[in-house]
């Protein structure tokens, strides 16, 4: 996981945060956003990290179900 956080200023001098999250295998999952402060930026980063992790977990569970179905229908010991 890699996180980049930059602060910027609007034309009237108000600070805002730009953030990038690179997560997953080799950082292939990228989330990008803006926030009004560091608390909001980290909240969004944690939210995206959880979402990415959940997506990978769901994919693994689906693969396991597919494998289980395949093994049940192709069990040569039953013949």
ABEGO torsion letter per residue (X at the ends): XBBBBBBBBBAAGBBBBBBBBBBEBGGABBBBBBBABAAAAAAAAAAAAAAAAAAAAAAAAAAAAAAAAAAAAABAAAX
